[in-house]
Amino acid sequence: MIQGNASPEVLRRSRHLSTFAHQGAVYLYHDLYGYLLQMSPDLIAFLAAFEAPSNATEVCTRFADAFDGQPPQQFVDIFYQHACLMEPDDDEVAGIWPMIAFKAKWNVWRRHGDRLTLWTAWGDRPVTTVELGAAETVMWDAFDGEIRLNELRAKHDGKKLAALVQRLAHSDVQAIKLSAFPASMFAKRPSMAPRYLGSTMPYRSWKPGDPLDTPARDVVTDDYYRDVADADAQFDHRETTLSHLLREPHPALRGRTYGAALVDALAAQGRLPTRAIRVLEIGAGLGFVARAACEALVARGLEVTYTIQEIAPALAAAQRARTAGLPVTVREGDVLATDLPSDSFDLIIANEMVGDLPAEQHSRTAVGMDADGGGEVDPAKLATLGRAGELVAELGIHLTDAPEPFYLLTGALELMLRVTRWLAPDGTAVITEFGERMMWPRLSTHLDHPELSTHFGHLLQAAYAKHLTGTIDFVMDLIDMDRTLQGLATTRSHFRALRALAADAGVDLPKIGYTPELLAARCAGKLDLAEIGELRWDKIEDRLMGLVPHEFKALVVRKPSGN
């Protein structure tokens, strides 16, 4: 319920609020309306000052210097507008009646007769089910984003309707959201729709006094991967990769796997030797690409020597098990601290791993440029960046278009130096990751660790500086992926819930890139897809499970025979 701008003088905190935390940020979720606000922990303390009815002016005076010069009254107004603060005598539940119930995104449910069961699995929270009776299912069907709850109350039992709204809007379930405006108002201008209507809260519960997760840092390290404990869960839930979704023969690849399609692409470009091939794969995940690529190379009559360099012991163990019987050797250790012979590999693969290498955040002003654009890099100041400055100078990385502040992919640039040294003459390296040709790295915080997008232009410049030739392609184009197909669109939490629903019907649903046909084949004879909500399908290039395939690029470089 977005109220008027002016807040009353005496206010109290809503009794329907839950708090969550992720990477240093705190999130406030309104369990009656579904509103979602991101903030710093000090604002939660400010809100707690209204636990009992309090004079807003007096509270603002106490917190006058708490927010780096920002007036506390603005936060009072925001909290009041989002029903987090209210007048002491307000009946909170009564406030829902002028609102409209929207079915929230990323819900999973199954109909059975005149009843419905919802499955939820937010983040790493346990899978739970919510059973709706026959009358409640009728109310659920009436939540269409257009009809106000007042109108529905005239057709249904008011107490049961209010109880259902409270139950389904709560952060434990997140099945509906309330809005003052109907969906039809946003039909022609979707960008006008409030963001909370499409948002979810998958992060862990938090309360004042609890420790916060590590915030997004000015230095990103690869320490996270050293400690991976559950290899399968890492890629099935925490950080699914495009190659993991395409690890089984897939219709978008004309019945091939990702690894086999990659070998076919390299063969079509004339990048494979004729008799023997020495391959290095850096950070090989669960070993699916290594197994498929190795088998495809052997099938082409090549004598294969395949080496994997892996930082995580748990992943190395999975790779050894998956490539057993193939000419694959798994080495453990940090690739940036590894000593391998020069000119020793005909093919190097770094598949969806450079975003996890170390990176550093710097300021434009630290290297002599203006913070808001303009100015030139001062070589003397560049030297103060240490190794990062050395890489910029050695590889000719241009900083003039850098944002303020900016990230340097120091680990990825170091890797390019090693690739240059390890590649044999006429050898090829393929580096894939999500990112753009000319866009500076952006920090992603939706995972359980900081990760950066990749500036492929910098990697290509590094290759040019070391006399390699190269191109930047869409991974989809490199592996000849059929963009015309439909793919299942999910989030991590949505798929966990869908998987639990399927398991309840006796269906094992591994995490792959489902098309309608693949999902129907998995569920055949056990689960009628017409009974399931909500299955979302999108163009496979725009959304496949939780990924956006067109965001993935590939740098393909070659070392000339004269080097």
N, C-alpha and C positions, 0 to 999 in steps of 0.2 A: 504494500500500500504506500505509494509515493505521495506523501502529504504535501501541504503547502510549505513554502520556504521558511516562514517565520516560526520559530519554536517557542513554546510557552516558557515561563520562568521557572516553574517547579516541575521536575521530571524524575522519572525512575527508569531503571534498566528493564528491558523486556525479560520475561521469564522463559522465552523460547529461543535462546541463542546457544549455538555450539561453536567451539573454536578448534582450529586445526593448524598444523604447521608443516612447512616444507622449505628446506634450504634457506633458513633464516627469516622467511616471511611467515606472517600469521594471517589466517583467514577466518572471518566471522561469517557463519552461516545462520540465516534466520529460518528456524524450523517450522514456522507457520507459513511463510511466503516463498521460501527458496532463494531469497536475496543472498548474494555472495559478495563480500567486501574483503579486499586484501589490504593489510596494514602492517605497521610495525608493532612490536609488543607493548610499547609505551601507550599506545592508544587503547589497548585492552585494559590497562591500568586506569586510564582516564575514564573509560566507560564503567569500570567497576566502582568508581566514586559515586555512581548513581544507583548503587544496589538498593539503598533506601531512598525514598523521595528526597531530593536535594535541590537547593537553589542553584540554578545554572550559572548565574553571575558569580556566586561565591566559589563554585568549583572551578570556573574558568580563571578566577583570580589566583587560586592555589596552583594552577597549572600554567600560569602566564609565561613562564620561561622554559617550559618542558619540550617545546616543539620547534626549536631552532628558528625562533622569530615568527612562526606562523600563529595566528590568533586562535586560541582554543575554541572560540565561539563557532568557527566554521565547521569544526568537527561535531559540535553539538547539533548544528543544523543538518549535517549529513546523516548523523545517527537518527535524528528525529524523522527525516524524510524517508528513511528505510525502516521505520518502526522498531528500531533498536532502543530508542528512548521514547517515552510516552508520558502523558499526564497520569498522575497517581491513581485516579479512579477509572481509567480506561479499562473496558472489558476487551482484552486482547483478541479472544476468539470471535467476539462479535464483529471485529474489524474485517473478517474475511468475507462477509456476505456481499459487499459491493464488487468483489474481485471475480476474475475469470480464471478457471483452472485449465492449464495447459498440460498435456502429457509431456513430461521432460524427455530430453534426448537420452539415448544410450540406456534404455530400459530393456529388460528381457522378460517375457511372460509367455505362458502357455494356457490355452483354453482347454477345459475338459467339461463338456456339457455346458451347463449354465453357470459355471464357476471359472475362476481364473487364479493362477498362481504366478507371482512375480519372484524372480531370482535377483539377488543383488550380491556384488562382490567388489566393493569399492576399495581400490588400491590393494593393500595386503590384508585387509580385514577378512574375516571368515565369510564364506558363502552362506547366505541366509535366504529363507523363503518367506513370502508373505501370502497367506491364503485369503482370498476374497470369497465371501458367501454369495449366494445368488443375487440378493438385493444390492450388495456392494458392487458386484460386477456390472449391474445395470447402471449404477451411478458412475462407475469407471468409464463405461461406454459413452456416458453423457458429457464427460470432460473433453470438449472438442475445441477449446480455445476461443469460443464465441459466446457461449451462454454464461451469464453471471450466476454466481452461486445463489443469489437471492431468488432467481427464477427457478433454479433446481430445487430449492427448499420448498417451493410451492407444490412440487411433484413427488418429493421424497421426504422421509422422516428427517426433520431438521437435526435432531441430536445425532442420529446415525451418520448423516452427511457430514456434520462438523467433525465427528470422531474420525471418519474416513479421511477427510482432508488433512487433519492433524497427523494421522498415521502415515499417509503417503507423501506428504510434503517434508517430513522430518529428514534430517541428514542421514539417518540410518537407512532410509529407503530411497529418497530422491526420485520418486516416481511422478510427482506433479510439481508444477510451479504456479504461483498465482501472479496475475497481472491486472492492472487497472484498465488495460486496453486490449481489444480483441485481436486475434491473428490477422483478420482481414485488413486491419489498419496498417500492418507491416507488409502486406502481400506485394505491393508494388515497390516498396522501399525496404527490403529486408535489413539494410544497414541501420535502420532506425530502431529495430527491435532491441530491447535491453539485452546486454550480453549474458546476464544471469540466466535468461530463459534457455540458453544453449550450453550453459556451463555445468560441470559436475564438481564434486569435491571428493577426490580419491585419496587424499593425504591422511596422515595419522592424526588422531585426536590429540589435543594439547590443551593444557590449562596453565595459568600463570604459576611460575615456579618450576615447571617442567623444563628440561634442557631443550634447546633449539637445535635443529639440524645445522650442519655446516652451511653457512650462506655461500652464495655464488662468490667466487674469489677473484682477486686480481691475478692470481697465478693458478692455472689449471694443471694438475699433475696426472700421471697415469697410475697412481697408487691404487685406485679403485680396483683395477683389473688384477692386481697381484693377489687380491684377497677373495676372488670369486670362489665360492664354496660349492654351490649346486650348479653344475654346468648346464644341465637341461633347463632348469628354471631361469637361468640367465637369459636364454634366447627365446624361451617359450612365453615368458611373462615380462621380465624386467626390461629387456632391450632387444626386441625382435628386429632382425635385419631383413633386407629385401632378399638376399640370397637364402636365408632361412625359410622364408615363405615359399620360395621356388626350389626347394631342395628335392622335391619329388617331381617326376615327369608332369609337366603342366601344359594345359591347352594353349596358354598364351605364348609358350615357347615351342609350340607344335610337338608336344609330347617329350620334350627334352627337359633336363634339369638345368639349373643356373650354371653349374660348373661345366656341363657338356656344351651348353650354348656359348659359353665364353671361349672354349677351345675351338668351336666351329667358327666363331668370329675371327679369332686370331689366324686360323688356317685360311679363311677367305681373304684376309689382308696380306697373306704371304709372310706371316711373322713366325712360322714354326720351322725349325731345322728339318732336314730330310731323313736323318738316321737316328740321332741321339739328342736328347734334350735334358738339360739340368734346370730344375725349377726350384725357386725359393718362394714360399708363401709366408707372409708375415702376419701373425695374429689370425689363426685359421679357425676361430670359433669352435664349433663342435666337430669339424673335420669333414662336413658334407661336400664343400667345394673341392677340397683336396682329393677326396675319394672319387668324385665324379670326373674331375679334370684328369686325374691320373689314369682312370679307366679309359677315358676318351682318347688320351694321348697314346696309350698302349694299343687301343683298337686301330689307331692310324699307323701302326707298325713301328712306332718310335721306341727306342730304348730309353726308359725314363729313370732319372734319379731325382727324387722329389724330397726337398727339405722343408720342414716347417719350423719357424722360430716363434715360440710362444712364451708369453710372460706369466701366464696363470697356470700353476700346476694342475688344477682341476680340469681346465680345458685341455691341457697337454695329454692328460690321461684319457679323456674322451676322444681325442684325435688318434691316439695310438690304437684304441679299441676299434674305431670306425675304419681305419685304414689298414688293419691287420691283413697280412697276405699281399699287400702291395709294396712297391719299392719306395716306401715313405719312411723318412727318419724325422723324429720330432726332437728338436733341441729346446731346452728351457732356458729362459733368461730374457732380459730387456734387450730389444733389438738395437736400441741406441747405445748400448754398452757392449755390443757383440762384435767380435773380431772375425770376419769372414774373408777368405782370399779375394783379391781383386780379380776381375774378369772371369768369375767362376760360375755365373748363371746365365742361361739363355733366355729365361723367362722369370720375372719377379712379379708376384701378385700381392698387393696390399688391399684387401677387400674390406671396405667399411670399417677401417680401424684408425685412420689418421686423425679423425675427430677426437679420439681419446688420448692422443699424445700430448705432452706438456705444451702449454702456451702461456704467454705473459700479456698482461694488460699494461699499456703505457699511455702517456698524455702527449698530445701534440706539442704543448709548450715545453715538455721535457727535452724535445729535440730541436727547439728553436722556432717552431711554427706557431701561428696564431691559433688560439683555441677555436675560433669561429670560422676558420678557413683562411687561406692565404699564407704567405711566408714560405721560406725555404728551410730545408733541414740544415742545421748547423753541424758539420762533421765532428766538431769538438764535443758537442752535447750528445751526438749519436754514440760516441765512444763511451759515454757514461752508462749506457744500457747494457754494457758487458757483452756477453756472448750474443744476445739478441741484436745489438748494434753491429757486431762483426758479421752476422749473417745477412743483415740488410745491406751492408756495404759490399760484401763479397758476391752476393747474388744479384745485386742491382734492383732490389725491391723498392718501388716508389711509394713514398708515404704522403705525398702532397694531397691525395684525395681521402686520407684517413679520417674517420669520424673522431669525435672527442668524447670519451677516450677510445682507444682502439686496441684490439688484440693482435698480437703477432704469433703465428703458428710455428713457434720455434722448434717444436718436436718434429712437425711435418717437414720443415726445411732441413733439419738435420738428417731426416730420413732420406730426403732427395739427394743429399751429398753421398750417403752410403749406397743408395741405388746406383748412382753414377759410377761409383767405384766398383761395385760388385757385378754390374752387368758386363757380360762378355761382348766383344765387338759383334755388331748385328743383333744384339740381344734386345728384348722388349720388356718394358715394365708397364703394368696396369694398376693404377691407383684409383679406387672408387670410394665415394663417400657422398653424403648429402651436402650440398653447397651450390655456389654459383661461380660463374666465370669471373665476374668483376665485383662481387659484393663482399665487403669486409666481414670477417667472422662475427656471427651473432651467438650469444650465449643462450643455450637451451636449458631450462630448469624443470621441464616436466618429468625428467627421469629422476632416479634416486642418486644421481651424481651430475656435476656440471659437465656439459659437453658443448663443443663449438661447431658451428657450420664451417665449411672449408672454402677458402678463397682460392679457387683453382687457378686464377690468373697468376697468383704468387708462385704456385707450384710449377706452372709452366715456365715462368720467368726463371726459376731456379734451374730447371732443366736446360733452358737456352743458355744460361750463364755457364753451364758445364758442357756445352757443345752437344747436347742431345737434340734430336728433333721430336716434335710431339704435337698432339691434337687434344682438344677437350670435346667429349661427346656426351650425350645423354646415355646413361647405362641402358635404358630401354632400347635405344637405337643400336648400341653396340651388340647386345645379345639378341637383336631382332625380335623384340617382344611385340605381340599383337595388341595394339592399343584399342582396338574396337570392342574388346570383350568387357563384360561387367564384372566387377570384383566386390566382395563383401567388405563393407565399411564398418569398422569397429573401433573401440578404444581398448586399452588393456583390461580395464574393469568390465566392460561390456562383454568381451570375449570370455573372460573367466566365468561370468554368469551364464553365458550361452553354453559354455562347455559343461557346466554343472547341470543345466537343464537337459542337455543331450545325454549326459551320463545317467540321469534319473530315468531316461527312456531306454537305457542299455546301449547308447551310441558313444563310441570313442571318437572324440573330435580333436585330432591333433592340430596344432597351429600351423596351417599352411595358407596359401593365398587362394581362398575359395572363390570360385565362380558359381553361379546358380547350379550348374550341372554337377560340379564337384561336391557341393554341399548336399544336393539331392541324392547323389550316389552314396554318400556316407550314411545318410539317414534312412535309406530305402528300407521299407518293411518294418521300421521301428518307430519312426517319428514323422508325422505329417507336417511339412513346413508351413502349410496353410494355418495350422494351429498356433504358430509361433509369432510373437511380436517382440521386439520390433527388429526385423531384418532390413537393413539399409544396403542398397546396391548403388554403385557409382561407376563411372568410367574407370577402368583399371589403371589408367595412367594418372588419374587424379586422386584415387584413394584405393588402397588395397590393405585390408585390415586396418591397422593404425598408421600406415605409412603413406606418403605421397610420392609415388614412384618417379614422377617427373622432376623431383628435387634432387635425384641422385645423378651425379655426373661421374665421368671416367676420364682420367688423364692417361693417355697411351703414349709412351715415349720410346724412342729407339736410340741405341748407341751406334753411331756410324762405324763401319768396319775399320776406318782409319784411326779411330781413337785407341 
